[in-house]
Structures are given as structure tokens and as C-alpha cells.
Amino acid sequence: MKNGLDFLNLLNCDVSLKILKNLEDPSDFVRFSAVSRSWRQFVIENGLLKHLCQRMFPQLSRVDHVNELCGTAKGHAEAGSSNFMEWEALKREHRVYAFFARGCLSFALRECIYEAIIASSTDNDPEEGIPNTLEPRDRVGRRASYWSSKGQSNPAVPETLTYRLCADLCVITEINIRPFQAYFQIGKPIYSANSVRFRMGHVKSCMDNIVKESCQDCGNEKFAWTYTSQEFPMAQENCLQNFRLPEPVLCIGGILQIELLGRVQRQEMDSLYYICVSHVQVVGRPLSPAFGIQTFEHSEKFVLEALSYEQPTSPAQSSSAPSLQMRVRDLEQILNLLRGNVVNVVEYGYEWEIEDEESDEEDEDEEDRE
């Protein structure tokens, strides 16, 4: 304010708002609010940080209201004049959106999948189930690790893989998918999809019911989607393929679904088309435990809750549930081999008779002695 002049007083409110709404960095509003008490009041009264967050993430237009459940919340439960209550509500909204904008840009990037929920179809469950896609390796011991759809004569039949993320609110930046190469089949075919598309949203009904039911249209019936991506082409290559979203997307409700569109590989054995995935990785910024949501039944609206204003620490990847599940599965396979009471071991998709091999070796020894 040169020579004591305040440009907010020189310009009308609409012009000032038009100028300030062009700011794209939340820190600009922090610096602007620190200039004077009147500038801070202008930012709060006009909800400029809320506007910025909605511009960054259009999904926030579904917010009905915000709550503070942490120690800094004050005023909203006290009696007072309507002007006082309105001002306290505006300040609360300002605090929540200010920290939300900061978290979306500064919280640590990490793997966001918590668990695999359901696949639209599975050829051999659980050997070829969706939990295998959490394993980064395509082989675990003697067994191939991958998810496989059921075979279809029509290559246009799609498939879906649905996952629960590690937080109800996650800012997702990219999804990585590795198609599976059947190294145990002639020609080592790669069962990729023709293209992929991603959906994000929240559960409509009980999670237990979703896991028990497996149907092609389960995504439309059991989930409410708040975002659907464009379609991305997938290469028929045995590598972790990166699908970076054009802009970071706020996943509201912690559910992500991968749509696998079109089949490109026919299996020689039955002349049916399959899609197989070895590994799925979702990268983003989980916003918990700082933020949570409360959804309304039969409504697209939700409540944005500030649970803490502390910067969350990055959890060790080794303590995540998927990693523990992988370790348990590895240990089970090692124990089975050490016990020596395993009858059959599935290797490369085929059964390997341990007893038969041992008997063959005994027969060969007897022949040598003769």
C-alpha cells in the first residue's frame, strides 16, 4: 500500500474479486491476508480459498458444509448474534480450505491402494484373483502372480478391477498397470487390454455385500462415481505402464475402479479372449488423518471434516496392509515346502506332481543298480 493507499478501497468489489480469483497458489492468499486486517477480512468474506480449491478440484462442488473436529474449532457451537455466527462460520471455512489447499500440494506422494475389493470376473479364484495385482512381482516362488478375467468369445466385453484406497480423500496423480505375460504358454502371449479408463467415488452400500457379489455392472449399482477419466490406450507390452492424469484428481470416498476396455489376446487352448493384469499401482497424496468426509445417503453431497491441522508423517511402506499380505503369502508357501506334505504345487499354471517326480527318481536309481 504505497503512500497509505489501499487498492481494495480504490477498486470496486467486483474488480478486486476478478483480480484475486486469478491467483493460483494458496501461498499467494496467505501473503495477501498478512498485509492488513482488512485484506484478510476481504479474503475470508468472499471465500477466495474455497473458490481456489473448487477450481483445483471441481469435485469439491459437492461439499455441503465443512466441520472442524480438532482443537482449534470455536464459535460454531456458541450462542450469539447472527452476524457473529456467520463470521465464525466463514473463518472456519477459510481455515479448512487453507489447510486443504496446502495438503493437496505438500502432503507426501505415496502408493495409495489399501486393498483389492472386487473384479468383474475371475477365471480361477483365488489362484488368479484380484489380490494378486497388489504383488509387484509376476512370480512368487514357483507360482505365477496375476489376475485373469474369464474368457470371452467377444473381444469387446470389458472388465473392471475395484480397489479401496488408504484414505477417504486422496489426490490421485497417476495409475500404473502391468499386463501379464503368460510365460508358461507357447509364444508367451501378453493379455493386455486395448485401453483403460478410471473412475473414483464412494460406496453406496455395505462393503461386505460388495465383496460377496461379483457382477459385470457392479460399479454402476454399488458405487457412486464422482470422477470418470478419459480413455487411455494400453500397449501390449510386459511392463509397468504409466497413465498420468491430465490434472490431479480428488478421490472422494476412497474407491478407485479400473475399466479395462477391449481384449487383444486370444488364448490358443480355448480360442477365447482374456485380460490378465500382473500389478496395479496408484500414486497420490492421502489426506488422512488430517481430513475425513461424511456422505449423505441418497445424495451427492458430503461434509468435509478437518480432523487435524498437523502435517501427517509419511508411514513406512513396509507397514502397509498389502505388504503384510504379501509377506504372509510368501511365508505360507515356504512353510508348505519345508513341511514336505504338499501333494501338488502349481507351477507356471500347471500342476507339478512332487510324489511322481520322487518315484521317477527312485525308478531311475533301481535301473542304474540293475
Disulfide bonds with the S-S distance in Angstrom:
none
